[in-house]
Amino acid sequence: MRIPLYTNTTRNKEAKKTMALVTSKNMFARAHAGHYAVGAFNVNNMEVIQGVCEALSEANAPGILQISKGARDFAGMPFLRGLMQTALEVYPNLELCVHLDHGPDFELAKACLDDPIFTSVMIDGSGLPFEENIALTKKVVDYAHSMSTPKVVEAELGRLGGIEEHVVVSEKDAFLTDPDEAVIFVEKSGCDSLALAIGTSHGAYKFKTEPVLAFDIIEEVSSRLPGYPLVMHGSSSVPEEFVNLCNKYGGQIPNAKGVPEAMITRAAKMGIDKVNIDTDIRLAITATLRQFFAEKPSEFDYRKYFAPARTAVKQMVLHKLNVLGCAGKAVQ
């Protein structure tokens, strides 16, 4: 489903088509049938949006740009909205969804649903009791689905540990998704996709020992909700080369460990249709900047170091699109 955003007539005289975003419904249906996943990348500024969009365009892949509450606070929605509109102008053939990540309450979810730039929102009631999570999610779903052009809603059941933006969950408070509850939750809330807690966590320190994911939960939920889109949060792989580069040039990121990429690929083949990636973007940028500052201490032209950081994001995303299996799967 394409949602018209605006028609450009002033910035680029050659652009005649209506720029449009899409919801994730068709993306996820194709991903589920094709046993791959769509990458959802958190963005906060121009360079990250450029790097992600360049990668999606080059790989001809569908993609999701995620805006968190923290990104809204950092950059401000007027600036983020303008950057998204420009991305559509520069890359009019992208199959692109803009999504609110970890919306904490109905008010923010509604504000994003009312904003033409968003085609999808996540309402995160995973910290609430089960019935309260259902009620909050259903309230957002009812509003989103009642719009003249319906938008889609992602929810979460179970609790991922770790830290991401305003989401802070201690190890003792984290718990995995119950498949029985997942079926009830989807039926009662009407949510369009569901993020499962299967052992991943937010941030760069996902595992203290060897990584283990609850693939049996993916398998069980997929079998009981056939064709239903499932989501994997906390899915950055925390590449060793970025961590080592950060630490080599003064960083202090000891014992960081992410989700092995082979596990991400396996999950995608089992029914995970959306995979969230944030930490890997941060690490790619930070490693590049640390190396630049160490090797060129006299340089103060910020364009000189933001350019390679943007390239690092692009190259990392290109790699992830192949890991997820969605390269070449875009539909214009």
TAHU-V108354 format. One record per helix or strand of 3 or more residues. SS is the DSSP state (helix for helix, strand for strand). FROM is the first residue (numbers start at 0). TO is the last residue. If there is no record, write none. Layout:
<<SS | FROM | TO> <SS | FROM | TO>>
//
This chain:
<<strand | 1 | 6> <strand | 17 | 21> <helix | 24 | 33> <strand | 37 | 41> <helix | 45 | 58> <strand | 62 | 67> <helix | 68 | 74> <helix | 76 | 89> <strand | 95 | 102> <helix | 105 | 113> <strand | 119 | 122> <helix | 129 | 144> <strand | 151 | 156> <strand | 160 | 163> <strand | 166 | 168> <helix | 170 | 172> <helix | 178 | 188> <strand | 192 | 195> <helix | 214 | 223> <strand | 228 | 231> <helix | 239 | 247> <helix | 260 | 269> <strand | 271 | 276> <helix | 278 | 294> <helix | 301 | 323>>
//
